[in-house]
Amino acid sequence: MFNFLQTQVVNNESIMVQNGKIYLVMTIVSIILIGLFIYVASIDKKVSQLEKK
């Protein structure tokens, strides 16, 4: 059972790498994370401005 699951995971990874879709997924995840970091930084900046007032 464990060997079957291991083989299935390897096959799924190789399919994504072969088709180049892993790069698309990583690009989308990176864009989302960068957007979240920018959003959190802007919220932090606004909160610190409100705290100073």
Biopython code that builds the backbone (N, CA, C, O; Angstrom):
import numpy as np
from Bio.PDB.StructureBuilder import StructureBuilder

atoms = [
    (1, "MET", "N", (0.835, -1.201, 0.000)),
    (1, "MET", "CA", (0.000, 0.000, 0.000)),
    (1, "MET", "C", (0.868, 1.249, 0.000)),
    (1, "MET", "O", (0.628, 2.181, -0.768)),
    (2, "PHE", "N", (1.889, 1.263, 0.876)),
    (2, "PHE", "CA", (2.752, 2.444, 0.966)),
    (2, "PHE", "C", (3.528, 2.658, -0.330)),
    (2, "PHE", "O", (3.701, 3.793, -0.775)),
    (3, "ASN", "N", (3.992, 1.572, -0.930)),
    (3, "ASN", "CA", (4.726, 1.680, -2.189)),
    (3, "ASN", "C", (3.830, 2.217, -3.296)),
    (3, "ASN", "O", (4.278, 2.999, -4.134)),
    (4, "PHE", "N", (2.583, 1.808, -3.304)),
    (4, "PHE", "CA", (1.645, 2.304, -4.306)),
    (4, "PHE", "C", (1.449, 3.804, -4.173)),
    (4, "PHE", "O", (1.443, 4.528, -5.168)),
    (5, "LEU", "N", (1.287, 4.273, -2.926)),
    (5, "LEU", "CA", (1.099, 5.709, -2.707)),
    (5, "LEU", "C", (2.340, 6.484, -3.099)),
    (5, "LEU", "O", (2.238, 7.572, -3.666)),
    (6, "GLN", "N", (3.507, 5.943, -2.807)),
    (6, "GLN", "CA", (4.750, 6.604, -3.171)),
    (6, "GLN", "C", (4.876, 6.709, -4.690)),
    (6, "GLN", "O", (5.259, 7.759, -5.207)),
    (7, "THR", "N", (4.565, 5.653, -5.391)),
    (7, "THR", "CA", (4.643, 5.640, -6.846)),
    (7, "THR", "C", (3.658, 6.637, -7.437)),
    (7, "THR", "O", (3.984, 7.330, -8.401)),
    (8, "GLN", "N", (2.470, 6.718, -6.877)),
    (8, "GLN", "CA", (1.461, 7.636, -7.390)),
    (8, "GLN", "C", (1.903, 9.083, -7.225)),
    (8, "GLN", "O", (1.696, 9.890, -8.131)),
    (9, "VAL", "N", (2.503, 9.429, -6.100)),
    (9, "VAL", "CA", (2.969, 10.789, -5.871)),
    (9, "VAL", "C", (4.068, 11.140, -6.861)),
    (9, "VAL", "O", (4.071, 12.235, -7.422)),
    (10, "VAL", "N", (4.997, 10.226, -7.079)),
    (10, "VAL", "CA", (6.089, 10.474, -8.020)),
    (10, "VAL", "C", (5.537, 10.667, -9.423)),
    (10, "VAL", "O", (5.998, 11.546, -10.152)),
    (11, "ASN", "N", (4.564, 9.865, -9.810)),
    (11, "ASN", "CA", (3.978, 10.007, -11.140)),
    (11, "ASN", "C", (3.263, 11.338, -11.286)),
    (11, "ASN", "O", (3.365, 11.973, -12.336)),
    (12, "ASN", "N", (2.541, 11.780, -10.261)),
    (12, "ASN", "CA", (1.854, 13.063, -10.338)),
    (12, "ASN", "C", (2.848, 14.213, -10.436)),
    (12, "ASN", "O", (2.622, 15.157, -11.194)),
    (13, "GLU", "N", (3.927, 14.153, -9.694)),
    (13, "GLU", "CA", (4.936, 15.202, -9.757)),
    (13, "GLU", "C", (5.607, 15.240, -11.117)),
    (13, "GLU", "O", (5.854, 16.315, -11.663)),
    (14, "SER", "N", (5.897, 14.095, -11.656)),
    (14, "SER", "CA", (6.581, 14.079, -12.942)),
    (14, "SER", "C", (5.659, 14.589, -14.046)),
    (14, "SER", "O", (6.131, 15.204, -15.003)),
    (15, "ILE", "N", (4.373, 14.350, -13.933)),
    (15, "ILE", "CA", (3.434, 14.866, -14.931)),
    (15, "ILE", "C", (3.417, 16.391, -14.882)),
    (15, "ILE", "O", (3.435, 17.046, -15.925)),
    (16, "MET", "N", (3.383, 16.958, -13.682)),
    (16, "MET", "CA", (3.348, 18.419, -13.575)),
    (16, "MET", "C", (4.653, 19.032, -14.060)),
    (16, "MET", "O", (4.647, 20.088, -14.693)),
    (17, "VAL", "N", (5.767, 18.380, -13.770)),
    (17, "VAL", "CA", (7.056, 18.909, -14.215)),
    (17, "VAL", "C", (7.198, 18.760, -15.726)),
    (17, "VAL", "O", (7.721, 19.652, -16.394)),
    (18, "GLN", "N", (6.737, 17.645, -16.260)),
    (18, "GLN", "CA", (6.846, 17.417, -17.700)),
    (18, "GLN", "C", (6.031, 18.436, -18.482)),
    (18, "GLN", "O", (6.484, 18.931, -19.514)),
    (19, "ASN", "N", (4.855, 18.746, -18.012)),
    (19, "ASN", "CA", (3.998, 19.677, -18.734)),
    (19, "ASN", "C", (4.356, 21.132, -18.461)),
    (19, "ASN", "O", (3.853, 22.025, -19.142)),
    (20, "GLY", "N", (5.211, 21.385, -17.483)),
    (20, "GLY", "CA", (5.595, 22.746, -17.161)),
    (20, "GLY", "C", (4.564, 23.476, -16.324)),
    (20, "GLY", "O", (4.687, 24.680, -16.102)),
    (21, "LYS", "N", (3.549, 22.766, -15.858)),
    (21, "LYS", "CA", (2.486, 23.408, -15.087)),
    (21, "LYS", "C", (2.948, 23.773, -13.683)),
    (21, "LYS", "O", (2.355, 24.639, -13.039)),
    (22, "ILE", "N", (4.004, 23.120, -13.205)),
    (22, "ILE", "CA", (4.502, 23.439, -11.874)),
    (22, "ILE", "C", (4.999, 24.874, -11.834)),
    (22, "ILE", "O", (4.875, 25.543, -10.808)),
    (23, "TYR", "N", (5.557, 25.354, -12.934)),
    (23, "TYR", "CA", (6.038, 26.732, -12.986)),
    (23, "TYR", "C", (4.875, 27.713, -12.969)),
    (23, "TYR", "O", (4.974, 28.778, -12.362)),
    (24, "LEU", "N", (3.786, 27.369, -13.623)),
    (24, "LEU", "CA", (2.591, 28.210, -13.608)),
    (24, "LEU", "C", (2.008, 28.279, -12.206)),
    (24, "LEU", "O", (1.629, 29.353, -11.740)),
    (25, "VAL", "N", (1.935, 27.140, -11.534)),
    (25, "VAL", "CA", (1.400, 27.103, -10.172)),
    (25, "VAL", "C", (2.276, 27.919, -9.232)),
    (25, "VAL", "O", (1.766, 28.688, -8.418)),
    (26, "MET", "N", (3.591, 27.756, -9.338)),
    (26, "MET", "CA", (4.510, 28.505, -8.476)),
    (26, "MET", "C", (4.437, 29.996, -8.756)),
    (26, "MET", "O", (4.557, 30.795, -7.827)),
    (27, "THR", "N", (4.245, 30.394, -10.007)),
    (27, "THR", "CA", (4.111, 31.809, -10.349)),
    (27, "THR", "C", (2.851, 32.393, -9.724)),
    (27, "THR", "O", (2.888, 33.484, -9.157)),
    (28, "ILE", "N", (1.746, 31.682, -9.824)),
    (28, "ILE", "CA", (0.488, 32.167, -9.254)),
    (28, "ILE", "C", (0.577, 32.259, -7.739)),
    (28, "ILE", "O", (0.119, 33.241, -7.154)),
    (29, "VAL", "N", (1.161, 31.249, -7.090)),
    (29, "VAL", "CA", (1.318, 31.274, -5.633)),
    (29, "VAL", "C", (2.213, 32.430, -5.221)),
    (29, "VAL", "O", (1.934, 33.104, -4.230)),
    (30, "SER", "N", (3.281, 32.668, -5.965)),
    (30, "SER", "CA", (4.191, 33.777, -5.650)),
    (30, "SER", "C", (3.484, 35.124, -5.780)),
    (30, "SER", "O", (3.660, 35.998, -4.932)),
    (31, "ILE", "N", (2.697, 35.295, -6.819)),
    (31, "ILE", "CA", (1.966, 36.551, -7.019)),
    (31, "ILE", "C", (0.986, 36.771, -5.870)),
    (31, "ILE", "O", (0.873, 37.883, -5.355)),
    (32, "ILE", "N", (0.287, 35.730, -5.474)),
    (32, "ILE", "CA", (-0.674, 35.855, -4.371)),
    (32, "ILE", "C", (0.045, 36.209, -3.072)),
    (32, "ILE", "O", (-0.423, 37.072, -2.330)),
    (33, "LEU", "N", (1.175, 35.560, -2.782)),
    (33, "LEU", "CA", (1.914, 35.853, -1.558)),
    (33, "LEU", "C", (2.476, 37.268, -1.558)),
    (33, "LEU", "O", (2.436, 37.945, -0.530)),
    (34, "ILE", "N", (2.998, 37.725, -2.687)),
    (34, "ILE", "CA", (3.516, 39.088, -2.775)),
    (34, "ILE", "C", (2.383, 40.085, -2.559)),
    (34, "ILE", "O", (2.561, 41.088, -1.869)),
    (35, "GLY", "N", (1.227, 39.814, -3.144)),
    (35, "GLY", "CA", (0.066, 40.679, -2.947)),
    (35, "GLY", "C", (-0.363, 40.737, -1.492)),
    (35, "GLY", "O", (-0.699, 41.807, -0.984)),
    (36, "LEU", "N", (-0.355, 39.595, -0.818)),
    (36, "LEU", "CA", (-0.717, 39.566, 0.601)),
    (36, "LEU", "C", (0.275, 40.355, 1.448)),
    (36, "LEU", "O", (-0.129, 41.091, 2.347)),
    (37, "PHE", "N", (1.580, 40.207, 1.167)),
    (37, "PHE", "CA", (2.585, 40.948, 1.918)),
    (37, "PHE", "C", (2.431, 42.452, 1.709)),
    (37, "PHE", "O", (2.564, 43.223, 2.660)),
    (38, "ILE", "N", (2.154, 42.874, 0.487)),
    (38, "ILE", "CA", (1.951, 44.298, 0.216)),
    (38, "ILE", "C", (0.708, 44.799, 0.945)),
    (38, "ILE", "O", (0.716, 45.896, 1.504)),
    (39, "TYR", "N", (-0.357, 44.004, 0.942)),
    (39, "TYR", "CA", (-1.590, 44.384, 1.627)),
    (39, "TYR", "C", (-1.355, 44.521, 3.129)),
    (39, "TYR", "O", (-1.798, 45.493, 3.740)),
    (40, "VAL", "N", (-0.668, 43.566, 3.719)),
    (40, "VAL", "CA", (-0.403, 43.616, 5.162)),
    (40, "VAL", "C", (0.492, 44.805, 5.492)),
    (40, "VAL", "O", (0.289, 45.456, 6.516)),
    (41, "ALA", "N", (1.469, 45.100, 4.655)),
    (41, "ALA", "CA", (2.351, 46.239, 4.891)),
    (41, "ALA", "C", (1.570, 47.552, 4.826)),
    (41, "ALA", "O", (1.811, 48.458, 5.623)),
    (42, "SER", "N", (0.636, 47.654, 3.878)),
    (42, "SER", "CA", (-0.141, 48.887, 3.777)),
    (42, "SER", "C", (-1.092, 49.041, 4.964)),
    (42, "SER", "O", (-1.287, 50.151, 5.460)),
    (43, "ILE", "N", (-1.678, 47.949, 5.417)),
    (43, "ILE", "CA", (-2.551, 48.000, 6.596)),
    (43, "ILE", "C", (-1.737, 48.396, 7.825)),
    (43, "ILE", "O", (-2.196, 49.194, 8.643)),
    (44, "ASP", "N", (-0.528, 47.840, 7.958)),
    (44, "ASP", "CA", (0.337, 48.180, 9.088)),
    (44, "ASP", "C", (0.689, 49.664, 9.070)),
    (44, "ASP", "O", (0.703, 50.317, 10.113)),
    (45, "LYS", "N", (0.968, 50.187, 7.892)),
    (45, "LYS", "CA", (1.306, 51.610, 7.767)),
    (45, "LYS", "C", (0.115, 52.484, 8.175)),
    (45, "LYS", "O", (0.290, 53.485, 8.870)),
    (46, "LYS", "N", (-1.076, 52.112, 7.751)),
    (46, "LYS", "CA", (-2.279, 52.886, 8.114)),
    (46, "LYS", "C", (-2.561, 52.818, 9.597)),
    (46, "LYS", "O", (-2.955, 53.819, 10.198)),
    (47, "VAL", "N", (-2.368, 51.655, 10.202)),
    (47, "VAL", "CA", (-2.626, 51.493, 11.641)),
    (47, "VAL", "C", (-1.619, 52.312, 12.438)),
    (47, "VAL", "O", (-1.981, 52.955, 13.424)),
    (48, "SER", "N", (-0.332, 52.292, 12.009)),
    (48, "SER", "CA", (0.637, 53.090, 12.764)),
    (48, "SER", "C", (0.377, 54.577, 12.625)),
    (48, "SER", "O", (0.656, 55.333, 13.555)),
    (49, "GLN", "N", (-0.145, 55.017, 11.500)),
    (49, "GLN", "CA", (-0.503, 56.438, 11.351)),
    (49, "GLN", "C", (-1.663, 56.782, 12.277)),
    (49, "GLN", "O", (-1.680, 57.858, 12.875)),
    (50, "LEU", "N", (-2.634, 55.876, 12.403)),
    (50, "LEU", "CA", (-3.758, 56.121, 13.300)),
    (50, "LEU", "C", (-3.315, 56.100, 14.759)),
    (50, "LEU", "O", (-3.867, 56.845, 15.569)),
    (51, "GLU", "N", (-2.354, 55.287, 15.113)),
    (51, "GLU", "CA", (-1.865, 55.234, 16.479)),
    (51, "GLU", "C", (-1.156, 56.520, 16.871)),
    (51, "GLU", "O", (-1.209, 56.926, 18.032)),
    (52, "LYS", "N", (-0.496, 57.165, 15.919)),
    (52, "LYS", "CA", (0.222, 58.405, 16.206)),
    (52, "LYS", "C", (-0.737, 59.559, 16.487)),
    (52, "LYS", "O", (-0.386, 60.499, 17.200)),
    (53, "LYS", "N", (-1.933, 59.491, 15.935)),
    (53, "LYS", "CA", (-2.903, 60.586, 16.101)),
    (53, "LYS", "C", (-3.528, 60.611, 17.458)),
    (53, "LYS", "O", (-4.359, 61.474, 17.739)),
]
sb = StructureBuilder()
sb.init_structure("model")
sb.init_model(0)
sb.init_chain("A")
sb.init_seg("    ")
for serial, (resi, resn, name, xyz) in enumerate(atoms, 1):
    if name == "N":
        sb.init_residue(resn, " ", resi, " ")
    sb.init_atom(name, np.array(xyz, "f"), 0.0, 1.0, " ", f" {name:<3s}", serial, name[0])
structure = sb.get_structure()
